[in-house]
Amino acid sequence: MTAKIPATVITGFLGAGKTSMIRHLLGDAKGKRLALIVNEFGDLGVDGEILKSCGIEGCEEGDVVELANGCICCTVADDFVPAMEALLDRPDPPDRIVIETSGLALPKPLVKAFNWPEIRTRVTVDGVIAVIDAEAVAAGRFAPDVAAVAAQRAADDALDHDSPLEEVFEDQLACADMVVINKIDLLDDAALTQVTGEVRARLRPSVKLVRGRHGAIGAEVLLGLEAAAEDDLAARPSHHDGLEDHDHDDFESFAVSLGVLATPQILLARLTPAIEDHGILRVKGFANIAGKDMRLVLQGVGARLQHYYDRDWRSGEARETRLVIIGQSGLDRPAIEAALGV
């Protein structure tokens, strides 16, 4: 059996030092082939300082980019699963994956996503690392620039604007396997002792606590925690447990085979109401379109459906329309198959 690829999730408020820590990690990979998933290239400065090293001036969202140091970058602006698949399906997949969340993201839903069928057999969450700003916590804040955090929140329609920052902070700590108290050079010994005690009081006993300056924490410290966090969700309480996503842990999938289709629009016309009526979360696969020598690729996330021709059908390859349907446990397979014309 092939070993699962370990993934490290790095969380923390805007300005806590995630950027500096990840940059240091990319330069300290110890010969390992790292893949980095970020929300936007600009968030990490990848389109500036790092990408200049491989001569690429800029990248569109969704691109996978090879860097000069052997690392790979991928954006995950809208959907996590396709970004993971883009990395895992490469002919030379990474040895490790590092995922940088946005400053206001709750880490537990991301860890839950590792139980998706496409991911759970191929990747494990090696550890969740929360980065905090020592000076901000000493001053009774959670981020060095509260106004910047507020602006970030106001600009993101996907966030829960009613969640107090303290709840987000506590959720990040509650999900962590390691907490990095960063920027310790800005505190004296007494203040650092106080901050360390306050943070330790919020953590599970098994969580490791590390102090750092400028995010300079070695790969031998951050990687290799072997936490398998996706199997340990119950031990990671969240203020948002029991809300709209409380029963989203279990997923199921099945494949459907269809005949030759006259046009892509026929397939889309069948899929769109099926997705809405049966709560299908994801659809992916290939279609055989009459009169076309190329196969049609179809990708769907919720109601968003994308399709394009990627290559010619190969000699001896079965020309069929085959889709994988993914949703929460309890999908009505017979009804979905009937809706798709199976």
BAPA-44260 format. One line per 10 residues: number of its first residue (from 1); their letters; for each residue x, y, z of C-alpha. Coordinates in steps of 0.25 Angstrom, whole numbers, plus 2048, in hexadecimal, padded with zeros to 3 digits. Layout:
N
NUM) A) X Y Z | ...
END
This chain:
342
1) MTAKIPATVI) 800 800 800 | 805 80E 7FD | 807 817 809 | 7FE 823 80A | 804 830 807 | 805 839 814 | 7FF 846 814 | 801 852 81E | 7F7 85C 820 | 7FC 86A 825
11) TGFLGAGKTS) 7F2 873 82B | 7F2 881 832 | 7EE 88F 831 | 7F2 899 827 | 800 89E 82B | 803 893 835 | 80F 88E 82C | 809 883 824 | 810 889 817 | 81E 88A 81D
21) MIRHLLGDAK) 81D 87C 823 | 818 875 816 | 823 87D 80E | 82D 877 818 | 828 86A 817 | 829 86A 807 | 837 86D 809 | 83A 862 813 | 833 856 80C | 83F 84D 80E
31) GKRLALIVNE) 83E 847 800 | 82F 844 801 | 826 848 7F6 | 81B 852 7FD | 80E 856 7F7 | 808 863 7FD | 7F9 866 7FC | 7F6 875 7FE | 7E9 87D 7FD | 7EF 887 7F3
41) FGDLGVDGEI) 7FD 888 7EF | 7FD 897 7F3 | 7F9 893 801 | 807 88C 803 | 80F 895 7FA | 811 88A 7F1 | 80F 892 7E4 | 81A 89B 7E9 | 826 896 7F1 | 825 887 7EF
51) LKSCGIEGCE) 820 886 7E0 | 82B 88F 7DC | 835 884 7DF | 82F 87C 7D3 | 82C 888 7CA | 81D 888 7CA | 818 896 7CC | 809 892 7D0 | 7FF 887 7D0 | 7F1 885 7CE
61) EGDVVELANG) 7E8 87F 7DA | 7E8 870 7D9 | 7F5 86F 7D2 | 7FF 865 7D7 | 80D 86B 7D6 | 81B 864 7D7 | 825 86C 7DF | 834 86C 7DE | 836 865 7EB | 82E 859 7E7
71) CICCTVADDF) 821 85E 7EE | 813 85F 7E8 | 809 869 7EA | 7FA 868 7E8 | 7EF 872 7EB | 7E2 86E 7F2 | 7D9 87A 7F1 | 7CC 873 7EF | 7CD 864 7F2 | 7D7 85C 7FA
81) VPAMEALLDR) 7D5 84E 7F3 | 7D8 852 7E5 | 7E5 859 7EA | 7E9 84C 7F1 | 7E6 843 7E5 | 7EE 84C 7DC | 7FA 849 7E5 | 7F7 83B 7E8 | 7F5 837 7D9 | 802 83D 7D4
91) PDPPDRIVIE) 80C 833 7CE | 816 837 7D9 | 80D 839 7E6 | 813 840 7F2 | 819 83A 7FE | 812 843 807 | 807 84E 806 | 806 85B 80E | 7F9 862 80E | 7F8 871 812
101) TSGLALPKPL) 7EA 875 817 | 7E5 883 816 | 7E6 88B 824 | 7D8 889 827 | 7D6 87B 823 | 7D1 871 82C | 7DB 865 82B | 7D1 85A 82F | 7C8 85A 823 | 7D5 859 81A
111) VKAFNWPEIR) 7DA 84D 822 | 7CC 847 820 | 7CE 848 811 | 7D9 83E 812 | 7CE 833 814 | 7C9 836 806 | 7CA 829 7FD | 7D4 82F 7F3 | 7DE 833 7FF | 7DC 82A 80B
121) TRVTVDGVIA) 7E4 81E 804 | 7EF 826 7FF | 7F2 831 809 | 7F2 832 819 | 7F3 83F 821 | 801 83E 827 | 7FD 84A 830 | 7F6 857 832 | 7FF 862 836 | 7FA 86F 83C
131) VIDAEAVAAG) 803 87B 83B | 800 887 845 | 806 895 847 | 80C 895 855 | 80C 8A4 856 | 7FD 8A5 852 | 7F9 89A 85C | 801 8A1 867 | 7F9 8AE 864 | 7EC 8A7 865
141) RFAPDVAAVA) 7EA 8A6 855 | 7EA 89A 84C | 7F1 8A1 840 | 7FB 8AC 83F | 7F2 8B5 836 | 7E3 8B3 83A | 7DF 8BD 830 | 7E5 8B5 825 | 7DE 8A8 82A | 7D1 8AF 82A
151) AQRAADDALD) 7D3 8B4 81C | 7D7 8A6 818 | 7CA 8A1 81E | 7C1 8AC 817 | 7C7 8A9 80A | 7C4 89A 80A | 7B5 896 808 | 7B8 888 80C | 7BC 88A 81A | 7B2 88A 826
161) HDSPLEEVFE) 7B3 899 82A | 7AC 896 837 | 7B7 88E 83D | 7BF 895 847 | 7CE 895 844 | 7D0 88F 852 | 7C8 883 84D | 7D0 882 840 | 7DD 882 849 | 7D8 878 852
171) DQLACADMVV) 7D3 86F 846 | 7E1 870 840 | 7E8 86C 84D | 7DE 861 850 | 7E1 85A 843 | 7F0 85B 844 | 7FA 850 846 | 805 85B 847 | 804 86A 84B | 810 873 847
181) INKIDLLDDA) 811 87F 850 | 817 889 845 | 81F 896 847 | 824 893 855 | 82F 89D 852 | 825 8A8 855 | 822 8A4 863 | 82A 8A4 870 | 82C 897 878 | 820 89A 881
191) ALTQVTGEVR) 816 89D 876 | 81A 891 86E | 818 888 87B | 80A 88E 87C | 807 88C 86E | 80C 87E 86E | 803 87B 87A | 7F7 881 874 | 7F8 879 867 | 7FC 86C 86E
201) ARLRPSVKLV) 7EF 86D 877 | 7E7 86D 86A | 7ED 860 864 | 7EB 851 865 | 7F6 84B 86D | 7FC 844 861 | 7FE 851 859 | 80D 855 857 | 810 863 85A | 81C 86A 852
211) RGRHGAIGAE) 822 878 853 | 827 87F 847 | 82D 88C 841 | 829 890 833 | 823 883 830 | 830 87C 82F | 82C 86E 834 | 833 862 82D | 82D 857 825 | 831 84D 82F
221) VLLGLEAAAE) 828 854 839 | 81C 857 831 | 81B 84A 828 | 81A 83C 82D | 810 83E 838 | 808 832 833 | 7FB 837 839 | 7F1 831 82F | 7E8 83C 833 | 7DD 838 82A
231) DDLAARPSHH) 7DB 82C 833 | 7DB 834 840 | 7D0 83E 83D | 7C8 83C 84A | 7D4 840 852 | 7D4 84E 84B | 7C8 855 850 | 7C3 862 848 | 7B9 86D 84C | 7B3 869 83F
241) DGLEDHDHDD) 7B1 85A 842 | 7A2 857 841 | 79F 861 837 | 79C 860 828 | 7A8 857 825 | 7A7 84E 831 | 7A3 841 82A | 7AC 843 81E | 7B7 839 822 | 7B2 82D 81A
251) FESFAVSLGV) 7B2 82D 80B | 7AF 823 800 | 7B1 822 7F2 | 7AD 819 7E6 | 7B0 818 7D7 | 7A6 819 7CC | 7A8 815 7BD | 7A0 81B 7B2 | 7A0 819 7A3 | 7A4 822 798
261) LATPQILLAR) 79E 830 79A | 79A 839 78E | 79F 846 795 | 7A5 84B 7A2 | 799 853 7A5 | 791 846 7A6 | 799 841 7B1 | 799 84F 7B8 | 78A 850 7B7 | 789 842 7BE
271) LTPAIEDHGI) 793 845 7C9 | 78F 853 7CD | 781 84F 7D3 | 787 842 7D9 | 791 84A 7E0 | 787 853 7E6 | 77D 849 7E9 | 786 83F 7F0 | 791 847 7F6 | 79C 842 7EE
281) LRVKGFANIA) 7A9 849 7F2 | 7B2 845 7E7 | 7B2 83F 7D9 | 7BE 83B 7D1 | 7C1 832 7C5 | 7C2 831 7B6 | 7B7 831 7AB | 7B7 82B 79D | 7B0 836 794 | 7AB 831 786
291) GKDMRLVLQG) 7B4 835 77A | 7BF 83A 783 | 7CD 833 783 | 7D0 83A 790 | 7CB 836 79E | 7C3 840 7A6 | 7C8 843 7B4 | 7BD 847 7BE | 7C0 84D 7CC | 7B5 851 7D5
301) VGARLQHYYD) 7B5 858 7E3 | 7A7 85A 7E8 | 79F 861 7DD | 7AC 865 7D6 | 7AE 85C 7CA | 7BA 85E 7C1 | 7BD 856 7B4 | 7C8 855 7AA | 7CF 84C 7A0 | 7DC 848 7A5
311) RDWRSGEARE) 7E2 83E 79B | 7DF 833 790 | 7D9 826 794 | 7E5 81C 794 | 7E5 810 78B | 7DF 804 792 | 7DA 80D 79D | 7CB 80B 7A1 | 7C3 817 79C | 7B9 819 7A7
321) TRLVIIGQSG) 7B2 823 7AF | 7B6 820 7BD | 7B3 829 7C9 | 7B6 829 7D8 | 7AB 82E 7E1 | 7AF 833 7EF | 7A6 837 7FB | 7A3 835 809 | 79F 827 80E | 791 824 80A
331) LDRPAIEAAL) 791 828 7FB | 785 822 7F4 | 78D 81B 7E9 | 781 815 7E1 | 77B 822 7E0 | 788 829 7DC | 78A 81E 7D1 | 77C 820 7CC | 77E 82F 7CB | 78B 82D 7C3
341) GV) 785 823 7BA | 78C 817 7BE
END
